[in-house]
């Protein structure tokens, strides 16, 4: 018999407007200590953050372990947890290092499985790493054509053959309250948004203050179909937090000069209105009627506090109008 705590937030009525992503706590670009990770997560809780998103992929299990270490001390009925499925882990062979781009992740080997069996195995592993018997939402993790290459069609067949039905069965049985799908590229988002049956998309990159290319295609499809959107990576891998930082990143890679120039131009408009660029980057996506939450990452208590302050900072409507007049955001992007 499945027992679901009655006060666990339910999608979408109580979905928190701001949450926290944990990819950075999996050591995606740099290594952070256990103490730094614990301090960051504690600061997020103290600042009122109640929605935390993670994934087995982040540090090959490291981010889930770290989030689990913190969240086990929080009231479960006040915490909204989402993780992802599609990647299952096995111990690396002796002497083999399979951590890929993670700078200090765990040495476990990933295999991709978007079937019901794979999703079940992924969920079981996540529950153990998190130390939680339940999660609130499960997200199909980055089924991207370019990333998976020749294996994409087989993975999509597994998803439509049994994987998606398994997730909806978990929802119907009360094991989870929402089914989501992660999107990193405009092409995949455009192809999948019109037809797949999910409650929400977790969108990282195709709709930010720097780029609204998804506005007239998949974002419109989501609004038409009643599918909600969560914006991951609202700072676009760092560009919209500080475009002048040395080695600044955009879309998980070194930022191209033209994007740096655009971000600096947006920052200049924000400065004229005495608004931090990061505050505009956090709040802009929430003005779209399909968007229910943004989930910036953080790697320190100071970043957490800055994010929560920027999320509540008052932004004058004229700022958005000025950005439109200068052609820095789409002229019809929702800004009210």
C-alpha positions as CSV (number, residue, x, y, z in Angstrom):
1,X,0.0,0.0,0.0
2,X,1.4,3.4,-1.0
3,X,1.2,6.1,1.6
4,X,1.7,9.7,0.5
5,X,2.1,12.5,3.0
6,X,-1.0,14.8,2.5
7,X,1.0,18.0,2.9
8,X,3.7,17.2,0.3
9,X,3.4,20.0,-2.4
10,X,1.3,18.9,-5.4
11,X,1.9,19.9,-8.9
12,X,1.2,22.6,-10.1
13,X,-0.9,24.4,-7.5
14,X,1.9,24.7,-4.9
15,X,4.9,24.7,-7.2
16,X,7.6,27.0,-5.7
17,X,8.4,30.0,-7.9
18,X,12.1,29.7,-7.1
19,X,14.1,26.5,-6.4
20,X,17.6,25.4,-6.6
21,X,19.4,23.2,-9.1
22,X,22.3,21.0,-7.9
23,X,24.4,20.3,-11.0
24,X,27.2,22.5,-9.6
25,X,27.2,20.5,-6.4
26,X,28.1,17.5,-8.6
27,X,31.3,19.4,-9.4
28,X,30.4,20.1,-13.0
29,X,33.0,22.8,-13.7
30,X,35.0,23.0,-10.4
31,X,35.5,20.9,-7.3
32,X,33.6,21.9,-4.1
33,X,34.2,20.3,-0.7
34,X,31.6,18.4,1.3
35,X,31.6,21.3,3.8
36,X,31.0,23.9,1.0
37,X,28.1,21.8,-0.4
38,X,26.5,21.3,3.0
39,X,26.8,25.0,3.8
40,X,25.2,26.0,0.5
41,X,22.3,23.6,1.0
42,X,21.8,24.7,4.6
43,X,21.8,28.4,3.4
44,X,19.2,27.6,0.8
45,X,16.9,26.0,3.4
46,X,17.4,28.9,5.8
47,X,16.6,31.4,2.9
48,X,13.2,29.7,2.3
49,X,14.0,27.6,-0.7
50,X,11.9,24.4,-0.6
51,X,12.3,23.0,-4.1
52,X,15.5,21.2,-5.0
53,X,16.2,19.5,-8.3
54,X,18.9,17.0,-8.8
55,X,19.9,14.0,-11.1
56,X,22.0,10.9,-11.0
57,X,24.1,12.4,-13.8
58,X,25.4,15.3,-11.6
59,X,28.7,14.0,-10.4
60,X,27.7,10.4,-11.2
61,X,25.6,10.4,-8.0
62,X,27.5,12.9,-6.0
63,X,24.9,15.7,-6.1
64,X,22.2,13.3,-5.0
65,X,24.3,12.1,-2.1
66,X,25.0,15.7,-1.0
67,X,21.3,16.7,-1.3
68,X,20.3,13.6,0.6
69,X,22.7,14.4,3.4
70,X,21.0,17.8,3.8
71,X,17.4,17.0,3.0
72,X,17.2,14.1,5.5
73,X,17.2,16.8,8.2
74,X,14.4,18.8,6.7
75,X,10.7,18.2,7.2
76,X,9.8,15.9,4.2
77,X,6.3,17.4,3.9
78,X,7.8,20.9,3.4
79,X,10.4,19.8,0.8
80,X,9.8,19.4,-2.9
81,X,12.4,17.0,-4.5
82,X,12.7,16.2,-8.2
83,X,15.3,14.0,-9.8
84,X,15.8,12.4,-13.2
85,X,15.6,9.0,-14.9
86,X,17.3,7.6,-18.0
87,X,20.7,7.0,-16.6
88,X,21.6,3.9,-14.5
89,X,24.9,3.4,-12.8
90,X,27.3,0.5,-12.3
91,X,30.6,0.4,-10.5
92,X,33.5,1.3,-12.7
93,X,35.9,-1.5,-13.6
94,X,39.0,-1.7,-11.4
95,X,41.6,0.9,-12.5
96,X,39.1,2.7,-14.8
97,X,38.2,6.4,-14.4
98,X,34.8,7.1,-16.0
99,X,33.9,10.4,-14.4
100,X,33.8,12.2,-17.8
101,X,33.6,16.0,-17.3
102,X,32.9,16.0,-13.6
103,X,35.8,17.4,-11.7
104,X,35.4,15.3,-8.6
105,X,32.4,13.1,-9.2
106,X,32.0,9.5,-8.2
107,X,33.6,6.8,-10.2
108,X,30.6,5.0,-11.5
109,X,29.9,4.1,-15.1
110,X,26.7,5.4,-16.7
111,X,24.5,3.4,-19.0
112,X,21.4,4.9,-20.7
113,X,18.0,3.2,-20.4
114,X,14.7,4.9,-21.1
115,X,12.6,1.8,-20.7
116,X,10.3,1.1,-17.7
117,X,13.0,-1.3,-16.4
118,X,15.7,1.4,-16.7
119,X,13.5,4.0,-15.1
120,X,12.7,1.7,-12.2
121,X,16.4,1.0,-11.6
122,X,17.3,4.6,-11.8
123,X,14.6,5.6,-9.3
124,X,15.7,2.9,-6.9
125,X,19.3,4.1,-7.0
126,X,18.2,7.7,-6.5
127,X,16.1,6.9,-3.5
128,X,19.1,5.2,-1.9
129,X,21.5,8.1,-2.7
130,X,19.0,10.6,-1.4
131,X,18.1,8.6,1.6
132,X,14.5,9.3,0.8
133,X,11.8,6.8,0.2
134,X,10.0,9.1,-2.1
135,X,10.5,12.0,-4.6
136,X,7.9,14.4,-5.8
137,X,8.6,14.6,-9.5
138,X,10.6,12.5,-12.0
139,X,12.1,14.0,-15.1
140,X,13.1,12.2,-18.3
141,X,16.8,13.3,-18.5
142,X,18.0,15.0,-21.7
143,X,16.9,12.7,-24.4
144,X,18.7,14.9,-27.0
145,X,19.2,13.7,-30.6
146,X,22.7,15.3,-31.0
147,X,23.9,14.0,-27.6
148,X,22.8,10.4,-28.1
149,X,23.5,10.3,-31.9
150,X,22.7,6.9,-33.5
151,X,21.3,5.6,-30.2
152,X,18.6,8.3,-30.1
153,X,15.9,6.4,-32.0
154,X,16.3,3.3,-29.8
155,X,16.1,5.4,-26.6
156,X,13.0,7.2,-27.9
157,X,11.4,3.8,-28.8
158,X,12.1,2.6,-25.2
159,X,10.5,5.8,-23.8
160,X,7.4,5.6,-25.9
161,X,7.2,1.8,-25.6
162,X,7.2,1.5,-21.8
163,X,9.1,4.2,-20.1
164,X,6.6,7.0,-20.3
165,X,3.7,4.7,-19.3
166,X,5.7,3.6,-16.3
167,X,6.1,7.2,-15.1
168,X,2.4,7.9,-15.5
169,X,1.6,4.7,-13.6
170,X,3.8,5.9,-10.7
171,X,1.8,9.2,-10.8
172,X,-1.5,7.4,-10.9
173,X,-0.5,5.3,-7.9
174,X,0.6,8.4,-5.9
175,X,4.3,7.5,-5.9
176,X,5.1,10.8,-7.6
177,X,3.0,13.9,-8.3
178,X,4.4,15.0,-11.7
179,X,6.1,13.7,-14.8
180,X,8.6,16.0,-16.5
181,X,11.1,16.0,-19.4
182,X,14.4,17.8,-19.6
183,X,15.2,19.9,-22.7
184,X,18.6,21.4,-23.5
185,X,18.3,22.3,-27.2
186,X,15.8,24.2,-29.3
187,X,15.6,21.5,-31.9
188,X,14.6,18.8,-29.5
189,X,12.3,21.0,-27.6
190,X,10.6,22.0,-30.9
191,X,10.2,18.4,-32.0
192,X,8.9,17.0,-28.7
193,X,6.7,19.7,-27.2
194,X,3.7,19.3,-29.6
195,X,3.1,15.7,-28.8
196,X,4.6,14.1,-25.6
197,X,2.3,13.7,-22.6
198,X,4.1,15.2,-19.6
199,X,3.1,17.6,-16.9
200,X,6.1,19.9,-17.4
201,X,9.3,20.5,-19.2
202,X,12.6,21.4,-17.4
203,X,14.1,23.8,-20.0
204,X,17.8,24.7,-19.7
205,X,19.0,27.3,-22.3
206,X,16.2,27.6,-25.0
207,X,14.3,30.3,-23.0
208,X,16.4,32.9,-21.1
209,X,17.0,36.6,-21.0
210,X,19.7,36.0,-23.5
211,X,17.7,34.0,-26.0
212,X,14.0,33.6,-26.6
213,X,14.2,31.4,-29.8
214,X,11.7,29.0,-28.2
215,X,9.1,31.6,-27.7
216,X,7.1,31.2,-30.9
217,X,7.4,27.4,-31.2
218,X,7.7,25.0,-28.2
219,X,6.9,27.6,-25.5
220,X,3.7,28.4,-27.4
221,X,3.0,24.7,-27.7
222,X,3.4,24.3,-23.9
223,X,1.0,27.2,-23.3
224,X,-1.5,25.8,-25.8
225,X,-1.4,22.3,-24.3
226,X,-1.4,23.4,-20.7
227,X,2.1,22.0,-20.1
228,X,4.1,23.9,-17.4
229,X,7.7,24.9,-17.8
230,X,10.5,25.1,-15.2
231,X,13.6,27.1,-16.3
232,X,16.9,25.5,-15.4
233,X,20.1,27.4,-15.9
234,X,18.5,30.9,-15.9
235,X,22.0,32.4,-15.8
236,X,22.8,30.5,-19.0
237,X,25.8,28.8,-17.5
238,X,27.1,32.0,-15.9
239,X,26.8,34.5,-18.7
240,X,23.8,36.3,-17.2
241,X,25.3,36.4,-13.8
242,X,28.5,38.2,-14.7
243,X,29.3,38.6,-18.4
244,X,32.6,40.2,-17.6
245,X,34.0,37.3,-15.6
246,X,37.2,35.8,-17.0
247,X,36.4,32.6,-18.9
248,X,32.7,33.1,-18.6
249,X,30.5,30.2,-19.8
250,X,27.4,30.1,-22.0
251,X,25.4,26.9,-22.7
252,X,28.0,24.8,-20.9
253,X,30.9,26.0,-23.0
254,X,33.1,29.1,-23.3
255,X,30.8,32.1,-24.2
256,X,31.1,33.3,-27.8
257,X,32.1,37.0,-28.1
258,X,28.7,37.9,-29.6
259,X,26.8,36.5,-26.7
260,X,29.2,38.3,-24.2
261,X,28.5,41.5,-26.1
262,X,24.7,41.0,-25.9
263,X,24.8,40.1,-22.2
264,X,26.8,43.3,-21.5
265,X,24.3,45.4,-23.5
266,X,21.5,43.9,-21.4
267,X,23.5,44.6,-18.3
268,X,23.9,48.2,-19.3
269,X,20.1,48.6,-19.6
270,X,19.6,47.0,-16.2
271,X,22.2,49.3,-14.7
272,X,20.3,52.3,-15.9
273,X,17.3,51.0,-13.9
274,X,19.5,50.1,-10.9
275,X,18.7,46.4,-11.3
276,X,21.3,43.7,-11.2
277,X,21.6,41.7,-14.4
278,X,21.1,38.5,-12.3
279,X,17.8,39.7,-10.9
280,X,16.5,40.4,-14.4
281,X,17.7,37.0,-15.6
282,X,15.9,35.3,-12.7
283,X,12.6,37.1,-13.1
284,X,12.3,37.4,-16.8
285,X,11.3,33.8,-17.5
286,X,8.7,33.8,-14.8
287,X,6.7,36.4,-16.7
288,X,5.9,33.8,-19.3
289,X,2.5,32.3,-18.5
290,X,3.7,28.7,-18.9
291,X,6.6,29.1,-16.5
292,X,6.0,28.1,-12.9
293,X,9.5,28.1,-11.5
294,X,13.2,29.0,-12.0
295,X,15.9,26.9,-10.4
296,X,19.3,28.6,-10.4
297,X,22.3,26.7,-9.1
298,X,24.6,27.9,-6.3
299,X,27.9,26.8,-4.9
300,X,28.1,29.0,-1.7
301,X,25.8,30.4,1.0
302,X,26.5,33.9,-0.5
303,X,25.2,32.9,-3.9
304,X,22.1,31.4,-2.4
305,X,21.3,34.6,-0.5
306,X,22.0,36.7,-3.6
307,X,19.7,34.5,-5.7
308,X,16.8,34.7,-3.2
309,X,17.2,38.5,-2.9
310,X,17.3,38.9,-6.7
311,X,14.2,36.8,-7.1
312,X,12.2,39.2,-5.0
313,X,13.8,42.5,-6.1
314,X,11.3,44.9,-7.7
315,X,11.9,45.5,-11.4
316,X,10.3,48.4,-13.2
317,X,8.3,47.6,-16.3
318,X,10.2,50.2,-18.3
319,X,13.3,48.0,-18.1
320,X,11.6,45.3,-20.2
321,X,10.4,47.9,-22.6
322,X,13.8,49.4,-23.0
323,X,15.3,45.9,-23.7
324,X,12.6,45.4,-26.4
325,X,13.2,48.8,-28.0
326,X,16.9,48.0,-28.3
327,X,16.2,44.6,-29.8
328,X,17.8,42.8,-26.9
329,X,14.8,40.6,-26.1
330,X,12.0,39.5,-28.4
331,X,9.5,42.3,-29.0
332,X,6.5,40.1,-28.0
333,X,8.1,38.2,-25.1
334,X,5.7,38.3,-22.1
335,X,6.9,41.0,-19.6
336,X,3.8,41.7,-17.6
